[in-house]
Amino acid sequence: MQIGIKAMLMGAPGSGKTHALSTLCEAGIEPCILFTDKGMDVILDRNNKSAAYLAALDAKKIHWHYVPPAKTPWKDMLNTFMVGQNFDIGTLQKQPATDKRSFPQFGELLQSMEKFTCDHCNADLGNVDSWGTDRAFVLDGLSGTNSMLLSWAAGSKPAVSQPEWGQAMKMQLAFVERVTLGLTCHTVILAHLDKEVDATVGSSRLMPLALGAKNAPQLGKYFTDIILAERIIESSGTMKWAWHTARVDADVKARNLDWKNNQVPSFVPLIDNWRKHV
């Protein structure tokens, strides 16, 4: 049985992560994007897109579903603020999380995995487990799950206890493991950047922005490729976008891409190399 690529694309805002998803269509792959950030405008933007992408967009072969963050009422946010003013951090951490049911966002995300309904064309694409390698499941992005999972574990408490952090971190790793090791289709996760200390080498490195300092270094084992996306301003003042897999200051990995920097930001080489080995 063919198993698709498992890629993480990490980068700062504006580094072209969501824009690069259009190149999946150029590789003959149908992207199905689960948004935790509003990136649908990038998908619908027809400027500077390939003919293959525009054809897929017009044929409704690009799908997405958006799970928005919690919309906390102002009075509840004010109450949380007032509670934070009246108690010390230790007392706040010990308070019970009484309103966790008000934050069902990560549960909605998991329900979308069982029944992925496209917001664009209303198609029911079924359970992601049923998808083959003609499709890619894309999470845009990992950062959105951070706040979802903390709210799931601690509700609106102004201070999160260590056990609550641990619960949220464990669920995040379980989700990433499930979508990388458990899906047949291609899997792509987009993530923002953080700088964490890699305990194995004792130095700081650029890593995906995950829950807690211990989660980010563990993510690499689940992916075939971890790519650093960057927007570069050249000496002429023009901008270009590039992918790197050989940056010594970043936690990168290459199996379907070459080990080198300043690569064209495209999934086409990954898919082409993957097809050579399946």
C-alpha contacts under 8 A as a table, 3 or more apart, distances in Angstrom:
res1	aa1	res2	aa2	distance
2	Q	133	T	7.23
2	Q	184	T	6.99
2	Q	278	V	6.42
3	I	133	T	6.96
3	I	183	L	7.64
3	I	184	T	4.78
3	I	185	C	6.34
3	I	186	H	7.21
4	G	133	T	5.68
4	G	184	T	5.99
4	G	185	C	5.07
4	G	186	H	4.03
4	G	187	T	6.96
4	G	274	W	7.71
5	I	185	C	7.79
5	I	186	H	4.91
5	I	187	T	6.19
5	I	188	V	7.89
5	I	223	F	7.99
5	I	224	T	6.42
5	I	225	D	7.87
5	I	256	N	7.96
5	I	270	L	7.68
5	I	271	I	7.44
5	I	274	W	6.99
6	K	180	T	5.88
6	K	186	H	6.06
6	K	187	T	4.79
6	K	188	V	5.99
6	K	222	Y	7.51
6	K	223	F	4.90
6	K	224	T	5.18
6	K	225	D	6.56
7	A	187	T	6.27
7	A	188	V	4.85
7	A	189	I	6.47
7	A	223	F	5.51
7	A	224	T	5.87
7	A	225	D	4.72
7	A	226	I	5.78
7	A	227	I	7.64
8	M	188	V	5.65
8	M	189	I	4.79
8	M	190	L	5.86
8	M	191	A	7.29
8	M	223	F	6.76
8	M	225	D	6.34
8	M	226	I	4.75
8	M	227	I	6.22
9	L	17	K	6.66
9	L	188	V	7.34
9	L	189	I	6.28
9	L	190	L	4.92
9	L	191	A	6.31
9	L	226	I	6.03
9	L	227	I	4.92
9	L	228	L	6.12
9	L	229	A	6.61
10	M	17	K	7.35
10	M	190	L	5.73
10	M	191	A	4.60
10	M	192	H	5.45
10	M	193	L	6.14
10	M	207	M	7.71
10	M	208	P	5.97
10	M	226	I	7.52
10	M	227	I	6.19
10	M	228	L	5.18
10	M	229	A	5.94
11	G	15	S	5.82
11	G	17	K	7.03
11	G	191	A	6.57
11	G	192	H	5.13
11	G	193	L	5.34
11	G	208	P	7.95
11	G	228	L	5.73
11	G	229	A	4.82
11	G	230	E	6.16
12	A	15	S	5.62
12	A	192	H	5.48
12	A	193	L	5.67
12	A	229	A	7.63
12	A	230	E	7.15
13	P	16	G	7.79
13	P	192	H	7.04
14	G	17	K	7.62
14	G	231	R	6.90
15	S	229	A	5.66
15	S	230	E	4.80
15	S	231	R	4.78
15	S	241	W	6.69
16	G	19	H	5.08
16	G	20	A	5.99
16	G	229	A	7.01
16	G	230	E	7.50
16	G	231	R	7.33
16	G	241	W	6.89
17	K	20	A	5.36
17	K	21	L	7.09
17	K	190	L	6.71
17	K	229	A	6.76
18	T	21	L	5.48
18	T	22	S	7.96
18	T	39	G	6.94
18	T	42	V	6.86
18	T	43	I	7.64
18	T	140	D	7.45
18	T	190	L	7.73
19	H	22	S	6.11
19	H	42	V	6.24
19	H	43	I	7.12
20	A	23	T	5.69
20	A	24	L	7.84
20	A	265	P	6.39
20	A	266	S	6.12
20	A	267	F	7.47
21	L	24	L	5.59
21	L	25	C	7.84
21	L	31	P	7.52
21	L	267	F	7.61
22	S	25	C	5.74
22	S	26	E	7.19
22	S	43	I	7.53
22	S	49	K	7.32
22	S	50	S	8.00
22	S	53	Y	5.92
23	T	26	E	4.88
23	T	27	A	6.43
23	T	53	Y	7.30
23	T	266	S	5.55
23	T	267	F	5.64
23	T	268	V	6.36
24	L	27	A	5.06
24	L	28	G	6.52
24	L	29	I	5.24
24	L	30	E	6.92
24	L	31	P	6.63
24	L	266	S	7.79
24	L	267	F	5.74
24	L	268	V	6.62
25	C	28	G	4.98
25	C	29	I	5.08
25	C	30	E	6.04
25	C	31	P	7.20
25	C	52	A	6.18
25	C	53	Y	5.39
25	C	56	A	6.82
26	E	29	I	7.37
26	E	50	S	7.50
26	E	52	A	5.47
26	E	53	Y	6.41
26	E	268	V	6.66
27	A	267	F	7.08
27	A	268	V	4.93
27	A	271	I	6.45
27	A	272	D	7.50
28	G	134	D	7.34
29	I	133	T	7.67
29	I	134	D	5.22
29	I	135	R	5.29
29	I	136	A	6.57
30	E	61	K	5.93
30	E	62	I	6.03
30	E	63	H	7.95
30	E	134	D	6.19
30	E	135	R	4.51
30	E	136	A	6.11
31	P	61	K	7.55
31	P	62	I	5.46
31	P	63	H	6.32
31	P	135	R	5.79
31	P	136	A	4.86
31	P	137	F	6.38
31	P	138	V	6.85
32	C	62	I	6.27
32	C	63	H	4.63
32	C	64	W	5.41
32	C	135	R	7.06
32	C	136	A	5.94
32	C	137	F	5.16
32	C	138	V	5.97
33	I	63	H	6.14
33	I	64	W	4.42
33	I	65	H	6.38
33	I	137	F	6.13
33	I	138	V	4.55
33	I	139	L	5.93
33	I	140	D	6.83
34	L	64	W	5.68
34	L	65	H	5.04
34	L	66	Y	5.95
34	L	67	V	7.42
34	L	137	F	7.63
34	L	138	V	6.00
34	L	139	L	4.97
34	L	140	D	6.06
34	L	141	G	7.95
35	F	38	K	6.53
35	F	39	G	6.91
35	F	40	M	7.98
35	F	64	W	7.07
35	F	65	H	6.07
35	F	66	Y	4.64
35	F	67	V	6.17
35	F	68	P	7.98
35	F	139	L	6.19
35	F	140	D	4.79
35	F	141	G	6.42
36	T	66	Y	6.13
36	T	67	V	5.36
36	T	68	P	5.91
36	T	69	P	7.11
36	T	139	L	7.68
36	T	140	D	5.97
36	T	141	G	5.81
36	T	142	L	7.90
36	T	144	G	5.09
36	T	145	T	7.25
37	D	66	Y	7.68
37	D	68	P	7.19
37	D	140	D	6.53
37	D	141	G	6.59
37	D	144	G	6.49
38	K	41	D	7.48
38	K	66	Y	7.45
39	G	42	V	5.50
39	G	43	I	6.84
39	G	140	D	7.80
40	M	43	I	5.04
40	M	44	L	6.28
40	M	64	W	7.85
41	D	44	L	5.12
41	D	45	D	6.04
42	V	45	D	5.18
43	I	46	R	7.91
44	L	57	L	7.94
46	R	49	K	5.79
46	R	54	L	6.94
49	K	53	Y	6.31
49	K	54	L	6.75
50	S	53	Y	5.22
50	S	54	L	6.37
51	A	54	L	5.14
51	A	55	A	6.04
52	A	55	A	5.19
52	A	56	A	6.21
53	Y	56	A	5.08
53	Y	57	L	6.11
54	L	57	L	4.98
54	L	58	D	6.12
55	A	58	D	5.19
55	A	59	A	6.06
56	A	59	A	5.02
56	A	60	K	6.06
56	A	61	K	4.86
56	A	62	I	6.27
57	L	60	K	5.09
57	L	61	K	5.88
57	L	62	I	5.67
58	D	61	K	7.59
60	K	63	H	7.10
60	K	120	H	7.86
60	K	121	C	6.66
63	H	118	C	5.39
63	H	119	D	7.37
63	H	120	H	6.48
63	H	121	C	7.51
64	W	117	T	7.85
64	W	118	C	5.17
64	W	119	D	5.93
64	W	120	H	6.66
65	H	112	S	7.97
65	H	116	F	7.37
65	H	117	T	6.61
65	H	118	C	5.38
65	H	119	D	5.25
65	H	120	H	7.93
66	Y	119	D	7.40
67	V	105	Q	6.80
67	V	108	E	7.00
67	V	109	L	6.34
68	P	105	Q	7.27
69	P	105	Q	6.56
69	P	144	G	7.56
69	P	147	S	7.94
69	P	148	M	6.91
70	A	103	F	6.26
70	A	105	Q	6.78
70	A	148	M	7.72
72	T	76	D	6.56
72	T	77	M	6.54
73	P	76	D	5.32
73	P	77	M	6.42
74	W	77	M	5.04
74	W	78	L	6.05
75	K	78	L	4.99
75	K	79	N	6.10
76	D	79	N	4.97
76	D	80	T	6.25
77	M	80	T	5.09
77	M	81	F	6.24
78	L	81	F	4.98
78	L	82	M	6.18
79	N	82	M	5.06
79	N	83	V	6.16
80	T	83	V	5.16
80	T	84	G	6.19
80	T	156	S	6.85
80	T	157	K	6.76
80	T	158	P	6.11
81	F	84	G	5.10
81	F	85	Q	6.44
81	F	158	P	7.33
82	M	85	Q	5.09
82	M	86	N	6.55
83	V	86	N	5.29
83	V	87	F	6.52
83	V	158	P	7.69
84	G	87	F	5.82
84	G	88	D	7.53
84	G	92	L	7.27
84	G	158	P	5.99
85	Q	88	D	7.98
87	F	91	T	6.16
87	F	92	L	6.28
88	D	91	T	5.50
88	D	92	L	6.30
89	I	92	L	5.06
89	I	93	Q	6.21
89	I	159	A	6.61
90	G	93	Q	5.31
90	G	94	K	6.51
91	T	94	K	5.23
91	T	95	Q	6.50
92	L	95	Q	5.34
92	L	157	K	7.25
92	L	158	P	6.83
92	L	159	A	5.64
92	L	160	V	7.92
93	Q	157	K	7.71
93	Q	158	P	7.98
93	Q	159	A	5.18
93	Q	160	V	5.49
93	Q	161	S	4.82
94	K	161	S	7.01
95	Q	157	K	7.67
97	A	100	K	6.20
97	A	153	A	7.79
97	A	154	A	5.20
97	A	155	G	5.40
97	A	156	S	7.29
97	A	157	K	6.40
98	T	155	G	6.92
99	D	102	S	5.58
99	D	103	F	7.77
99	D	155	G	5.32
99	D	156	S	6.86
100	K	103	F	5.66
100	K	104	P	7.86
100	K	151	S	6.64
100	K	152	W	5.57
100	K	153	A	6.88
100	K	154	A	6.43
100	K	155	G	4.21
100	K	156	S	7.45
101	R	104	P	6.17
101	R	152	W	7.59
101	R	155	G	7.70
102	S	155	G	7.40
103	F	106	F	7.89
103	F	148	M	7.32
103	F	151	S	6.03
103	F	152	W	5.85
103	F	155	G	6.83
104	P	107	G	5.26
104	P	108	E	6.33
104	P	152	W	6.97
105	Q	108	E	5.06
105	Q	109	L	6.35
105	Q	148	M	6.00
106	F	109	L	4.87
106	F	110	L	6.31
106	F	145	T	7.04
106	F	148	M	5.63
106	F	149	L	6.51
106	F	152	W	7.40
107	G	110	L	5.07
107	G	111	Q	6.19
108	E	111	Q	4.97
108	E	112	S	6.27
109	L	112	S	5.12
109	L	113	M	6.74
110	L	113	M	5.15
110	L	114	E	6.88
111	Q	114	E	5.22
111	Q	115	K	6.31
111	Q	116	F	7.94
112	S	115	K	4.93
112	S	116	F	4.70
112	S	117	T	7.12
113	M	116	F	5.75
113	M	127	N	5.90
113	M	128	V	5.60
114	E	126	G	6.57
114	E	127	N	4.30
114	E	128	V	6.41
114	E	129	D	7.98
115	K	124	D	6.94
115	K	125	L	6.74
115	K	126	G	4.60
115	K	127	N	4.94
115	K	128	V	7.40
116	F	124	D	6.06
116	F	125	L	5.30
116	F	126	G	5.51
116	F	127	N	6.42
116	F	128	V	7.09
117	T	122	N	6.00
117	T	123	A	5.68
117	T	124	D	4.57
117	T	125	L	6.01
117	T	126	G	7.48
118	C	121	C	5.72
118	C	122	N	4.80
118	C	123	A	5.30
118	C	124	D	6.60
118	C	125	L	7.46
119	D	122	N	5.47
119	D	123	A	7.98
125	L	128	V	7.70
126	G	130	S	7.31
127	N	130	S	5.65
127	N	131	W	7.50
128	V	131	W	5.43
128	V	137	F	7.57
128	V	183	L	7.30
129	D	182	G	7.66
129	D	183	L	5.63
129	D	184	T	6.90
129	D	185	C	7.96
130	S	184	T	7.92
131	W	134	D	7.71
131	W	135	R	6.50
131	W	183	L	7.89
131	W	184	T	6.70
131	W	185	C	5.64
132	G	135	R	6.04
132	G	184	T	5.83
132	G	185	C	4.79
133	T	136	A	6.96
133	T	184	T	6.57
133	T	185	C	4.37
133	T	186	H	5.88
134	D	185	C	7.13
135	R	185	C	5.80
135	R	186	H	6.41
136	A	185	C	5.58
136	A	186	H	4.34
136	A	187	T	5.50
136	A	188	V	7.05
137	F	185	C	6.80
137	F	186	H	6.13
137	F	187	T	4.90
137	F	188	V	6.29
138	V	187	T	5.90
138	V	188	V	4.68
138	V	189	I	5.68
138	V	190	L	7.64
139	L	142	L	6.72
139	L	188	V	6.41
139	L	189	I	4.79
139	L	190	L	6.17
140	D	144	G	7.97
140	D	189	I	6.32
140	D	190	L	5.13
140	D	191	A	7.30
141	G	144	G	5.78
141	G	145	T	7.46
141	G	189	I	6.33
141	G	190	L	4.81
141	G	191	A	5.43
141	G	192	H	7.87
142	L	145	T	5.44
142	L	146	N	7.05
142	L	189	I	6.68
142	L	190	L	6.18
142	L	191	A	5.10
142	L	192	H	7.63
142	L	209	L	7.53
142	L	210	A	7.05
143	S	146	N	5.33
143	S	147	S	7.55
143	S	191	A	5.99
143	S	192	H	6.43
143	S	209	L	6.22
143	S	210	A	6.53
144	G	147	S	6.01
144	G	148	M	6.58
145	T	148	M	4.89
145	T	149	L	5.87
145	T	172	Q	7.47
146	N	149	L	5.48
146	N	150	L	6.30
146	N	172	Q	7.90
146	N	210	A	6.61
146	N	211	L	5.67
147	S	150	L	5.16
147	S	151	S	6.14
148	M	151	S	5.36
148	M	152	W	6.19
149	L	152	W	4.82
149	L	153	A	6.14
149	L	168	A	5.18
149	L	169	M	7.89
149	L	171	M	7.61
149	L	172	Q	7.46
150	L	153	A	5.13
150	L	154	A	5.87
150	L	155	G	7.29
150	L	160	V	7.95
150	L	164	E	7.50
150	L	165	W	6.89
150	L	168	A	5.73
151	S	154	A	5.16
151	S	155	G	4.40
151	S	156	S	6.34
152	W	155	G	5.83
152	W	168	A	7.51
153	A	164	E	5.41
153	A	165	W	7.38
153	A	167	Q	6.53
153	A	168	A	5.90
154	A	157	K	6.01
154	A	160	V	6.19
154	A	161	S	7.98
154	A	164	E	6.07
157	K	160	V	6.56
160	V	164	E	6.24
160	V	165	W	6.62
161	S	164	E	5.24
161	S	165	W	6.30
162	Q	165	W	5.03
162	Q	166	G	6.14
163	P	166	G	4.92
163	P	167	Q	6.15
164	E	167	Q	5.05
164	E	168	A	6.31
165	W	168	A	5.26
165	W	169	M	6.10
165	W	212	G	7.69
166	G	169	M	5.08
166	G	170	K	6.05
167	Q	170	K	5.26
167	Q	171	M	6.38
168	A	171	M	5.25
168	A	172	Q	6.33
168	A	211	L	7.54
169	M	172	Q	5.15
169	M	173	L	6.37
169	M	211	L	5.64
169	M	212	G	6.92
169	M	215	N	6.72
170	K	173	L	5.31
170	K	174	A	6.15
171	M	174	A	4.96
171	M	175	F	6.16
172	Q	175	F	5.16
172	Q	176	V	6.29
172	Q	211	L	7.53
173	L	176	V	5.15
173	L	177	E	6.02
173	L	215	N	7.13
173	L	219	L	7.49
174	A	177	E	5.14
174	A	178	R	6.09
175	F	178	R	5.05
175	F	179	V	6.33
176	V	179	V	5.40
176	V	180	T	6.12
176	V	219	L	7.76
176	V	222	Y	7.52
177	E	180	T	5.33
177	E	181	L	5.63
177	E	182	G	7.25
177	E	222	Y	6.32
178	R	181	L	5.54
178	R	182	G	4.86
178	R	183	L	7.21
179	V	182	G	5.42
179	V	183	L	5.48
179	V	187	T	6.93
180	T	183	L	6.08
180	T	187	T	6.26
180	T	222	Y	6.12
180	T	223	F	6.88
181	L	222	Y	7.00
183	L	186	H	7.59
183	L	187	T	7.59
191	A	208	P	5.59
191	A	209	L	6.32
192	H	208	P	5.80
192	H	209	L	5.34
193	L	206	L	6.48
193	L	207	M	5.82
193	L	208	P	4.89
193	L	209	L	5.06
194	D	206	L	5.70
194	D	207	M	5.33
194	D	208	P	5.77
194	D	209	L	4.87
195	K	204	S	6.18
195	K	205	R	5.42
195	K	206	L	4.55
195	K	207	M	5.86
196	E	204	S	5.29
196	E	205	R	5.68
196	E	206	L	6.57
196	E	207	M	6.57
196	E	213	A	6.35
196	E	216	A	7.80
197	V	202	G	6.36
197	V	203	S	5.34
197	V	204	S	4.13
197	V	205	R	6.23
197	V	213	A	7.78
198	D	201	V	5.75
198	D	202	G	5.54
198	D	203	S	5.69
198	D	204	S	5.99
198	D	205	R	6.64
198	D	217	P	6.70
199	A	202	G	4.88
199	A	203	S	7.28
204	S	249	D	7.48
205	R	249	D	4.96
205	R	250	A	4.98
205	R	251	D	6.34
206	L	249	D	6.10
206	L	250	A	4.30
206	L	251	D	5.99
207	M	216	A	6.20
207	M	217	P	7.19
207	M	250	A	6.25
207	M	251	D	5.53
208	P	216	A	5.89
209	L	216	A	6.74
210	A	213	A	7.59
210	A	215	N	6.07
210	A	216	A	5.33
211	L	214	K	7.87
211	L	215	N	6.02
211	L	216	A	7.34
212	G	215	N	5.72
212	G	216	A	7.31
213	A	216	A	6.21
213	A	217	P	7.75
214	K	217	P	6.23
214	K	218	Q	6.99
215	N	218	Q	5.36
215	N	219	L	6.60
216	A	219	L	5.53
216	A	220	G	7.87
217	P	220	G	6.48
217	P	251	D	7.86
218	Q	221	K	6.37
219	L	222	Y	5.83
219	L	223	F	7.44
220	G	223	F	5.67
220	G	226	I	7.18
220	G	251	D	7.73
220	G	252	V	7.94
220	G	253	K	7.62
223	F	226	I	6.65
224	T	253	K	7.11
224	T	254	A	6.64
224	T	255	R	5.61
224	T	256	N	7.25
225	D	252	V	7.37
225	D	253	K	4.99
225	D	254	A	4.65
225	D	255	R	5.71
225	D	256	N	6.71
225	D	257	L	7.31
226	I	245	T	7.20
226	I	251	D	7.50
226	I	252	V	4.79
226	I	253	K	4.70
226	I	254	A	6.50
227	I	243	W	6.32
227	I	244	H	5.88
227	I	245	T	5.52
227	I	252	V	5.69
227	I	253	K	6.78
227	I	254	A	7.68
228	L	243	W	5.58
228	L	244	H	5.08
228	L	245	T	6.55
228	L	250	A	7.47
228	L	252	V	6.84
229	A	241	W	7.37
229	A	242	A	5.94
229	A	243	W	4.65
229	A	244	H	6.51
229	A	265	P	7.58
230	E	241	W	5.77
230	E	242	A	5.47
230	E	243	W	6.34
230	E	244	H	7.87
231	R	239	M	6.83
231	R	240	K	5.89
231	R	241	W	4.56
231	R	242	A	6.57
232	I	239	M	5.55
232	I	240	K	5.29
232	I	241	W	6.00
232	I	242	A	7.47
233	I	236	S	7.96
233	I	237	G	5.91
233	I	238	T	5.76
233	I	239	M	4.50
233	I	240	K	6.55
234	E	237	G	5.33
234	E	238	T	5.53
234	E	239	M	6.07
234	E	240	K	7.52
235	S	238	T	7.44
241	W	264	V	7.65
241	W	265	P	6.74
242	A	261	N	7.84
242	A	262	N	5.04
242	A	263	Q	5.53
242	A	264	V	5.62
242	A	265	P	5.35
243	W	261	N	6.41
243	W	262	N	5.48
243	W	263	Q	4.96
243	W	264	V	6.28
243	W	265	P	5.35
244	H	247	R	6.32
244	H	252	V	7.91
244	H	260	K	6.21
244	H	261	N	4.05
244	H	262	N	5.59
244	H	263	Q	6.28
245	T	252	V	5.42
245	T	253	K	6.05
245	T	254	A	6.21
245	T	257	L	7.83
245	T	258	D	7.36
245	T	259	W	5.31
245	T	260	K	5.35
245	T	261	N	5.68
246	A	252	V	6.89
246	A	253	K	7.93
246	A	259	W	5.46
246	A	260	K	4.85
246	A	261	N	5.50
247	R	250	A	5.46
247	R	251	D	7.94
247	R	252	V	7.18
247	R	260	K	7.99
247	R	261	N	6.86
248	V	251	D	7.72
253	K	259	W	7.88
254	A	257	L	5.30
254	A	258	D	6.35
254	A	259	W	5.92
255	R	258	D	7.36
256	N	269	P	7.39
256	N	270	L	4.85
256	N	271	I	7.54
256	N	273	N	5.52
256	N	274	W	6.03
257	L	269	P	6.59
257	L	270	L	5.58
257	L	273	N	7.46
260	K	263	Q	7.09
266	S	269	P	6.85
267	F	270	L	5.27
267	F	271	I	6.35
268	V	271	I	5.28
268	V	272	D	6.02
269	P	272	D	5.00
269	P	273	N	5.99
270	L	273	N	5.33
270	L	274	W	6.03
271	I	274	W	4.96
271	I	275	R	6.11
272	D	275	R	5.21
272	D	276	K	6.55
273	N	276	K	5.15
273	N	277	H	6.83
274	W	277	H	5.44
274	W	278	V	6.48
275	R	278	V	5.42
